[in-house]
Amino acid sequence: MYKALYTKLINLLYNSGSIHVGSCLSCFDILIETLFFQMKKEDRFILSKGHAVPALYVLLNHLKKLPDSDLRNYLKDDTKLTGHPAPNCFSEILGFHSGSLGHGISLSSGIAEAMKYEAMLRKQRKTPKIFCLISDGECNEGQVWEAAQYAGKRNLDNLIVLVDKNGFQAFDKTINVLGDPTKKKRWEAFNFNVVETEGHNRTKIKKAFEKAYSFKNKKPRVIIFNTIKGRGVSFMENKLEWHYKKMTEVEYKKALEEINKNEN
């Protein structure tokens, strides 16, 4: 399954002339685990790093929530699928437009609180969760920390923040811009339970979710995934230019070749 999903993603990125290839590859394993194995029917998901939406579209297609015809028309004239999440098509999963970095965690905090309130009114045994995927560069945004402060204060333990820490943002390494904005102690200062793990090992990813759920206090949870930008394609890995660069035909064929040789 994993090779087929990676192949479909590379095909989509090339055939649509899409950029943000490295960003999609860094978070793909996280998205697969979240959407396929962690989310229940009543849970919600927000892709705050909206520029990685091709990865999300591929997985929605695999889950039969997005027709093949729509996927083929990505970024073409009259497409339903925009370069950032389009909630008009998939409101049960997307819910909101995103991609203006920093907004997703604010939206997620509000939804998490509403979910808790509704569960209380309906006397539900379990409160639905909301998962929010953000990037490490995104954590330079002040709005992220305003939302984190709110979530921590309001004890939103049904909020699961997922940080794709690939070490790069648009024009430089993240650490060169404002240092490391994803440090464990920073999240803990905002009253979060923190788990940190490797972001491309499926066993470790799954265990990180289990660890996040195991906390018995009322704090929100954050999982920091140490990832590789462009992961799985050697000439893209940890290369800044693959934030905005499109694949040539030669690069596309080489990327497919490497993906199919990988163990995943």
Summary of the structure (lengths in Angstrom):
residues: 264
radius of gyration: 17.7
end to end distance: 8.7
largest distance: 57.8
contacts: 879
relative contact order: 0.17
helix: 48%
strand: 12%
